[in-house]
């Protein structure tokens, strides 16, 4: 039997499998980021303090609590940051964040994420393609209306808050 004839269906199956695994995934900068620890912070953001966990390269001064994430939670977090299913939620406008996630390499900040679960806003120092959903407009006038965390991603973040007894947990 012709070997090329057998290889074509095999290559087609491989292509289909790779497409199915790639669906819902986007380029994820957190999977390629070099870091040696990830620390989550419970802090007071909002109007009276710096709104973000890191401003001008410095950690917010309003930190209440902190914890280093274990390897399992870091892997899960990093994977979820690249999944379209982790986003698509609507946002409110209050932005009073209390969760900061900071990635360090040799005790220097290399990336950070600020989260307000109250208004469902997640701001990353690295652009997240998975977050870009519900595009309205074109060019410089374009914006995304569904870039907030999804319900499942919010529950994942909340499970971390509960684990470390952080404030501002989602209520059932």
N, C-alpha and C positions, 0 to 999 in steps of 0.2 A: 504494500500500500504506500502511496505517496506520503512522505514525511511532512511536507508543507501543508497538505490537506489536514493532517492531524493537528498541526501547530496553530492554524488559524482559529479554530474554535477555542483552543486553550488560551491563546492570547486575548480573544474576545472576553472570555470568562474573567481573566485577570483584570482587564480594563473595567469591566462592570463592577467587580469587587472593589477595586481601588476607588471608583467613583462613589460607590455606596458608603465606603468608610469616610470619604472626604466630604460627603454632603453634611451640611451643618457646621463644618469646620472652616475656619478662615486663617489667614496668616496671623500667627499669635506670637508677638514679640516676647512674651514671658516664658515661652518654651526655649528660646535661644539665649535668654538673659543669663549672664554670668553673675552669680551671687553665692554667698556662703551662709547667709542666714536671713530669715524673714521675721520681722517683729510686728505684731499688731498692737495698736495703741487705742486706748479709750481716752478721748480728749474732748474738750469743749471747743467746737468750731463756731461758726456763725458770726453775728454782727460785732460782738465785743472782743473777739479774738481773731487771729488769722483764720481764714476759712478753711485752709488746707492743712493737712498733716505736715507738709513741708512747704516752706516759703523761702525763696532765695537761697536754697540749699541748706536751710536750717530747720530742725524739728520744731514743731509748735511748742510753745511754752506752757500750754494748758493741759498737758498730759496728766491723766488721773491714774491710769493703770497701764501696764504693758505685759506682754507675754511673747515668748519665742514660739513660733509655730513648729510643730513636729513635721518630719519629712512627709508623712502620709497626707497631712492637710495642705502642705505646700504643693505637692504634686496635684492633688484634687483641685485646689484653687487655680493653679496655673493652667490646667487643662480647661477648666470651665471658662476662663477668661477668653478663650479662643472659640467657644461654641456659640453659634447663633442662638441656640435654645436658652442660653444664659441671659439673653437680653430680649428686648421687644416690649418691655413694660413702659407705661406712661410715667410721667414725672410731674411733680408739683413744683412750686417755685420757692419754697421756704429756705432750703439748703442750710440746715443747721447740723452739720456732720458731727458724728461722734466716733466713727471707726476709721482708723488710719492703718494702712498696711505699707510697711517700708521694707524694701529689699536692700541689703548691704553686701558689699564686697570689701573685705579688709577694713571693716568699720566705717566705710564711706557709703553714703547713700547713692544707689545706682538707679532706683526707680521707686515710685510710690503711688498709692491709690488712696483716695479720700472717698468715704461713703456716708451718705445720709439715708438711712433706711426709712426715716419719716416721710421724706418727699421722693424717695426712690431714685436718687441720683448717685452715680458712680463716676468719679473723675480720675482718669489714669494719666500718669506722666508719659506713658507710652501709648501711642494711638492703637485703639482696638477696633479692627475692621468688623468684628462680630457685633459691635455696639451700634453700627451705622445701619439702622433699620427705619423704615417709614419715611423715606426721603421726600421732602417737599421742596420744589423750586430747582433752579439750575445755577451753575456757576457760583459766584460769590454770594448769591442770595439763597443757596441751598442750605437746608438744615434737616435734622432728623427728629421725628416726633415720637419714636418708639425706641429710644436708646437707654432706657432705664433697665435695671435688672429684672429678670423674669421672676415669677413666683418661686420656682424651684431654686433659682440662684439665691434669692432672698432667704429662703429657708436654710440653705447651706451656710450662708454668712451668719444667720442667726444661731445656728447650731454651734458655730465657733464662739460667738458672743456668750452663749450659755455655758460652754465648756470652761471658759475663763472668767465667768461671773462678771462680765462687762456690763456697763449701764446701757440703757436705750435698746433693750431687746424688743423684738416684735412680740406683741401679745397675741394669744390664741384667738 
